Amino acid sequence: MKTIKGLEPKEVLEIFEEISKIPRGSSNEKAISDYIAATAKAQDLFVYQDEAYNVVVKKNGTEGYENSKPVILQGHIDMVCEKNANVNHDFMKDGINLKIDGDFITADGTTLGADNGIAVAYMMAVLKSKTIAHPPIEAVFTSDEEAGMNGARSLDYSILQGRQLINLDSEEEGHILTCCAGGLRAKITVPIVWEIARSGQTAFKITIKGLKGGHSGSDIHLHRANANKLMGRLLNNLVEEVQLKISEINGGNMDNAIPRESETVVSCSDQDCGVIAGLCKAFNEMCSKEYHGIEESIEVTVEQLKIPPKYVFSVVSAQRAIAVLMLIPYGVKTMSKDIDGLVESSNNIGIVRTLQDEISFTCATRSSVATRKELICDEMKTIAMLAGAEFTTRAEYPAWEYNPNSRLREVLKESYKNMFGKDAKIDAIHAGLECGLFSEKLDGCDMVSIGPDMADVHTPDERLSISSTNRTWEYLKEILKNLR
């Protein structure tokens, strides 16, 4: 029996359930790309698929709309792959197990992939429909958005004729997004000098877990705890009290997700074992108090390892790694002066990885002001210099600037008011959208972004409102009808 059987909008949710069976984490998108292309080809539609697994599907306008201006519908095919530690799930080969919880679709201990699978479902439903009135459609399914918008970066924009674009990657019904922050990925890499571990040492794995996590753009203003930052603070406390040796520090899975878990392997003399346990317990209590009302389930665990590590960080390597964790910025840096309540600049240390000869710290840096973004990078570059580390950036994307003369925005506003009897909220978002890249490549393109209610994206608590999905679907159809 299908999980979503009987729910509306049937034509959208059935597609969403079908694509949820296909693994589609960032950089693992061939199968979902091929599925979209094959489905469109079976409908005798124009299909363009590139080496990056972007797919563009074109459909003629319906009767009375044949000569209307084309509309670009756009969303991304990849998803963030996060799961709870106790869940046995291989994102490379396993589909998402959907569950219904009241008005919400959720997953079974993993991210749901409604970001941005619901856009894929909406677009495929429009392409499949024989009854929806619409102008010529150019449906653009981009790849690798979550890892740096690499699909949109490599797309051949010359195949697109449309200059009005509806992005479907928003997460709040009734909000028409009109601009967003720009950003980049930044990395500090600290070289590791390894030493042979002393004999007779006791080894522990210390884990910080139970955090809420969230999207490093749209949730950064909630001031949730960052597991990597907490681990740096804990290690800093420990080395001040005991002779501690570190063998590894690892935390987080995506740079654009606030990390929920971090762990380290440390060694010490037998006489310091009880001190470490006590300090970790006290740290757990302190964090619970500091994040009261924000994080209810912070847990610091200490597990003795039967087999101690053979190698440990040198004293200098450990000092440098801890210093970077302590100093690297996290959270809101500046707020917008023009839009009340909007984050202007932020940084998230999303991934820490101990590799063969180095430990890396990867961040998602965002700002709607280019010079603020540069400042955050300069701060991290300075930290790297002081720590004898390397600083690099990649996957930079521009901000999407507000268009004061948007006809498309006016159509969306009027359509919303006529349907729901109230005004839509014209909004901006701190999270990055691919609209910034499209605006660079499609001169004069008029753009907006909409979507249904979603919550806790980029975490295993991600959920999609069924009723909101239905209303947003009706809204999208009304918009297309009004773009004659």
N, C-alpha and C positions, 0 to 999 in steps of 0.2 A: 504494500500500500504506500502511495506517495505521501510524504510528510505534509505537503502543501495542498493536497487535494481538497477542493471545495472552497479555497480562499480566493478572495478578489484583491487585485485584478488577475484573473486566471491566466490570461495570455502573457502577462509579465512574470508572475511568480513561477509558472511552470518552466519558463526558460531559466529563471534564476536557479531553480532546483537542479535543472539539467547541467548548467555550467558549474554548479557547486561540486559535481562529481569529478570535475577535471582539475587536477593539480595545476595551480597557476601562480605560484610565488614568483617574485621578481627574478628574472633570468631563467625561468623555467616555463616559458610561455608558448612554446611551439605548439603544444597540443590544443590549447584554447584558441590560438591564432588560426590553426588549421580548421578547427571546428567552425569558427565564425565564417571563414572563407568558403568552406564546403557548403555550409547552410545557405549562404547567399548565392553561390553558384547554382545550387539546386533550384533557386527561384528565378534563374536567368537574369540576375542583376550583374551590373558591372562590379568587378572585384579587382582590387590592387592589393598585393601583399608583398612586403619588402623583406630584406634579409634580417631586419631587426624585429620582425614579426608584427609590425604595424599592419593594420588592415583598413582599407578605405572601400566602402561599398556605396554605390550610387543608385538611386531609384528616381525614376521620373515623377514629376508632379501628377497628382490625380486630376480628374476632369475639372476644368475651370481654373486649374493652377499650373497648367503646362508652361506658361510663359512667366510665371512668378519668379522672383529672385531666389536662387538656391539657399537652403538653410543647412549649415553644418551642425550636426549633433556630435558631441565629442565626450568620450570617457576613456578610462584606461583599463586594460585587461588584467593587470597583475594585482596581487594583494600582499599585504604584510602577513608574514607567517610567524605567529606567536602562539605558544601553548603553555598550559600549566605543567609544572615539572612532573606531576604524577600521571600525565596523559601520554599514552603510547600512540604517537601519530607521526607518520613520515610524510612531510609536506611535498616531497619529491614524487611520491607515487599514490598517496591517499587523498581521496576527495574529502570534502567537509561534511560532517554529520550534522544535519539540520535538526533543530528542535523548535517546537512552538511553546511559548510561555505567555499565555494571555494574548495581548496585542502584538507581541514581539516574536520575531524569528531570531534565534540564537544558534550557536554551535555548541558542540559537546566538548568543552574544555579547550577550544582553539579559537583563533580569530574566525569571524564569519565570512569575511570577504565581500560584505555588502559595499564596502569601500574597495573597489568601485564596480563590483559585480552587478549592482542594481542598475547602473548606467548601461552596462552591456545588455542587460535584459530589456530595459526600456527601448534601446535603439534597435535591437533585434526584433522586438514586437512591432515597432513602427515599420520596419522593413518587410515583415511578414504579413502585415495587415492588408486586407482588400477593401476595408471600409473607412479607414481614417482619411480625412481630407488633409492634404498637405502640399506645400510647394515641392519642387525637386529637392531631394534629400542627399546630402553627402555625409554618411556616417563614418566617423573617424575613430577607430579603436586603436589607441596607442599602447605601446609596451613599456615595461620597465620604468613606470612613473615613480614608484615608491623608492627606487634606488638612485634616483637622480634625474628623472624625466628624460631618460636617454632615448626613448622611442620618439617623443615629440621633437627632440633635438636632431634626430637623423631623418625625419620624415621628408619626403619630396613634396614640398608644398605647391609645386607647379601644377599638380594634378587637381587642385582644388579651385573651383570657380566661385564658390560662395564667399560673401563678405559679411555675413551675419552668422554668429556662432552661439549655440547654446551648449555650454559645458554642464555636465550632469554629475559633477563630483562634489556637490555641496551636501551638507548634513543637517539642514534645519529648514523645515517646511515653512513657507510664507516669507522667506528671506530671499531677496534677489541680490546676489553678490555682484558687485561692479568693479572691484579692484582687490588686489592681494599683494602680499609681501614677496620680495625676491629672496633668494637664498643661495647657499652652496654647502658642500660637504668639506669639512676641514679635518685634518689628521695630524696629531703629534705622535712621532715615533721615537721611543727611547731605546737606545741600544742596551742590551743586557750582557754583562760579564758574568759568566757562570762560575760557581765554585763547587767543589766536591763537598757534599753535606757531611757534617761531623757524625761520627758514630755515636750511638747511645742517645740520640735526640728523639723526642716524641713529636709526631706529626698530627696536625689537625686540618680538617676542612671546615672553614667558617663560611656560613651562608647567610646572606641577608635576603629575605623573601617576604611575600605577602603584600607587596605594594600594589597600588592600583594601576600604575603606569598611565598610558594614554598617548594621544597624538601630540608630538612635540610642537606643533603649531597651534592647533585649535584648543588644546588643553593646558598649554603652558601657563596660562594666567591663573589656573587653579592652585598653583604652588604645591603640587604633589611632590613627594619625596622621590629622589633619584637614587636608585640602588648603588650605582657606581660612585656617586659623590659620598654617600653614607659609608661605603667601604673604605674610601680614602680617609675619611675622618676616623673610622674605627682603627685602621692600621696606624694612623698617626698617634692615636692614643696608646695603642699597644706597644709601639717601639719606644715610647717614652718611659715605659714601666718595666719592660722585660727585654732580654737579649733574644730578639725574634729574627728568624730567617724566613724569607718568602720564596716559594717555588713557583707560584703562578697567581695571577689575578685575572678573572674573566667575568664579564657581565654584559647583559643586554644582547639583543640580536639584530636590531635595526637602528640606524642613526636617527631616524625620524620618529622613533617610539621612545617614550620615557621609560627607561629600564626598570623592570619590576624585581629583578633578581640579580645578585652579584655574589661571586664566591672567590675565596682565596685559599691556598694551601700554605700553611706555615709550620715551622718547626721550632722547638724550644727545649730547654733542659727539663728534666722531670720536676725539678723544684718550682718551675714557673707554670706548670700545667694548671694548677688551681687558680693562679693569678689571672691567666688568660680567660678561664671560664667565668670568673667573677667580673672581669672587666667587660666581657661580652654581655653578660646579664645586665650589668649596670647601663651599658650603652643601649641595649634594647629598651629598658625602662625610660631612659632619657629621650630617645627618639619618639616613643609612644606619647610622652608628654608634649614634646615640641610640636608634633603633628596631630595633636588631639583635634578631632573634628574634621580632619583631612584624610588621615590614614588610620584605619581602625585595626589593621591586621599585620603590622610590622612584626617580623619574627627574625631573631638572630640565633642561629643554631651552631653548635660546636660538636663536630663528630671526629673522634679519634680514628686515625687511619692505621690499619694493620701493617702496611708496608710504607715506610717513610720514603720520601723522594731521594734520588741519588744526587741531585744537583740543586743548588739554591742561588738566588741572586747575590751578587757581591754587595757589600755594605753600601757602596756608592750607587749601584744600580737600584737598590731598594729605596734609598733616599730620593733619588730622582723620580722614580715611579710614584712614590707617595706624594712628593711635592707637586707633580703635575695634577694628580687627582685632587689635591687640596686647592690648587690655584685655578684650575681651568674653570671658566665661568659656566654657570648653569642657571637657567630660569629667565625671567623677564629682566631685560636691561633698561629699556626705555618704553614709555607709553606715548601714544600719538597725541600731538598737540591739537590736531584738527578734528579727530573723531573720538568722542567720549567713550572710554572703556576699551579702546582698541590697543592691543600690544603693537608697539612700533618695532622693537628689536628684541631678540632673544637668542639664547644658545642652549643646546642640549647635548651633553656627553652621552651618546646613545650606546656605544660599543667600546668595551675594553677587551683586548685579546693578547694573551701571552703566546708568542710564537717562538721559533727556534732560537733566534738571536736578538729578539726585540719585543717590546710591549707597545701596542698601539692604542691610541685613544681617538675615536672617531666621533665627530660632532656634526649636528645639523645647525647651521647658522642662518638666521633669518632677519630681514629688516625691510621695511618699505622705504627706507632712506639709504641710498647706496653708501654714503659716507659713514653711517652708523655701522653698516655691515663691515666696511673696511676697518673700522676701529676695533671691532670685536676680533677680527682676524689679526690685527696688529698686536692686540693684547696676547693672543695665543702664540703668535710668532715670538714675542718677547719671552713668554714662559718657556717655550721650546729652546730658545737661545740660552737662557739661564740654566736649563736642565741638560744642556749638551745634547739636545734632541733635534730631530728634523721636523719641519712644518711644511705641509703641502695642502693644496686645495684642489677640488675637482667639482664637476657637475654644477657649475654656477648657472643660475637661471634668473631672468630679470623680473622685476616687479611688474604687475599688471596695473596700469594707471587708469584712473577714473576718466570716463568720457562724458563731458557735460552735455553733449548733443546726441545722445543715444536714442534713435528711433526704436530699436529693439527693446530697450528698457521700458519705454512708454507703452509698447504693445503688451509687455508682460504685466505692467502695473494695471492697465485697463482690464486685461483678461482676468486678473486675480480679483479685482474689485467687483466685476460683474458676476463672477462665479461664487464668491464667498461673502460678499457684502461688507468687506473691510479692506483696508489698505495693506498691501504687502510692505514689508520693511526693506528699504534700500540699505544695503549693508556692505561692509568690507570684512576681510578675514586676514588673520596673521599667517595662516597656513599657506603654503605655496600651491598654486594651480598652474596647469599647463597653459592657461590663457596668456601668460606673459610671453612665452615662446611663440605662440600663435600670433600675438600682436606684433612681434618683431618681424615675422615672416610674411604675414598677410596685411599689407599696407591698407589702412583705413577699415579694417575689419571691426564690426560692431559686435560686442560680446557681453554675455551675461552668464551667470551660473546659478543653477537651482538644484534641488534634490529633496528627498523625503527625510523625515526625522531618523537620525541614527545616534547612538550613544556609545561611548567607550571604544571607539574604533582604535585599531592597532593593539588591542588587548583581547584576552580570551572572554571578556565580558561584553564584547561588541554585540549590539543588537539593533535590529531594524524594525521600525513600527509598520505593521501590516496596514492599518487604516491610513496612515500617512502616505505609504507607498501607493495606495489606491487613489487618494485625493491628488497626489502629485502626478499620477498617470493621467487622470482626467484633465488636470491643469495643462500638462504638456500637449495633450490632444487639442485643447482649446487654443493654446498658443499657435500651434501649427495651422489650425483652421483660420486664425486671424492674420496670418502672414501671407495673405493672397497677393 
